[in-house]
Amino acid sequence: MRLSIEKQMADATTLILSGRLDTTTAPELEKQIDALPPETTALILDMQGLEYISSAGLRVLLKTQKMMNKKGTLKLVHVPEMVMEVLDITGFADFLTIV
């Protein structure tokens, strides 16, 4: 299954993810994040529809967190249990804001 990314712009930019975030699809998310306007200070990744995350997906999360630390906030919302387990095991849950 591919990765679907829907963008919503409001007070914060929200990217709604569904499908698989893996080696094949991580570049798509990275491209979308890199294309955000420089004035973006609040980014929300809605992961409700995410079925799988690989190390490539984790790398994009790490890069995004580092970028947003310099200019604003990153929040992960609606994180499925399976994805949350990966974030816990890898230690990502310790430094990401998960709501």
C-alpha positions in Angstrom: 0.0 0.0 0.0 1.2 3.5 -0.8 1.3 6.5 1.5 -1.5 9.0 1.2 -0.7 12.6 2.4 -3.5 15.1 2.8 -2.5 18.7 3.7 -4.7 21.0 5.7 -3.8 24.6 6.4 -5.2 26.4 9.4 -3.5 27.8 12.6 -1.1 24.9 12.1 -0.2 23.0 9.0 -1.6 19.4 9.3 -0.4 16.5 7.2 -2.8 13.6 7.4 -1.0 10.3 6.8 -2.5 7.0 5.8 -0.9 3.8 4.5 2.7 2.8 4.9 5.6 5.0 5.8 8.6 3.0 4.6 11.7 3.1 2.4 9.6 3.5 -0.7 7.2 6.2 0.6 9.3 8.2 3.1 10.8 10.4 0.3 7.2 11.5 -0.5 6.7 12.7 3.1 10.1 14.3 3.2 9.4 16.2 -0.1 6.1 17.5 1.3 7.7 18.7 4.5 10.7 20.3 2.7 8.2 22.2 0.5 6.4 23.8 3.5 6.6 27.6 3.6 9.6 28.8 5.7 7.2 30.7 7.9 5.5 27.4 9.1 5.9 27.4 12.9 3.4 24.7 13.8 3.3 21.3 12.1 0.9 18.5 13.0 1.3 14.9 11.6 -2.0 13.1 11.9 -1.1 9.4 11.9 -4.6 7.9 12.4 -4.4 6.0 9.1 -0.8 5.0 9.3 -0.5 1.2 9.2 3.3 0.8 9.3 6.4 2.8 9.9 10.0 1.7 9.1 13.4 3.1 9.9 13.2 5.3 6.8 10.0 6.8 8.2 11.6 7.3 11.6 14.5 9.1 9.9 12.0 11.6 8.3 10.4 12.1 11.7 13.8 12.8 13.3 14.8 15.3 10.5 11.4 17.0 10.8 11.7 17.3 14.6 15.2 18.9 14.2 13.9 21.3 11.6 10.8 22.3 13.7 12.9 22.7 16.9 14.6 25.7 15.2 11.4 27.5 14.2 8.3 26.1 16.0 6.6 22.9 17.1 5.9 19.4 15.8 3.1 17.3 17.2 2.1 13.8 16.3 -1.7 13.1 16.8 -3.9 10.0 16.6 -0.9 7.7 16.6 -2.0 4.0 16.1 -0.9 1.5 18.8 1.4 -0.4 16.4 3.2 2.9 15.4 3.3 3.9 19.1 5.1 0.7 20.0 7.8 1.4 17.4 8.2 5.0 18.7 8.5 3.6 22.3 10.9 0.8 21.4 13.2 3.2 19.4 13.1 5.9 22.1 11.4 8.4 19.7 8.5 8.7 22.1 11.0 10.3 24.5 11.6 13.4 22.4 8.6 13.7 20.1 5.4 15.5 21.2 2.7 12.9 20.9 -0.8 14.0 21.7 
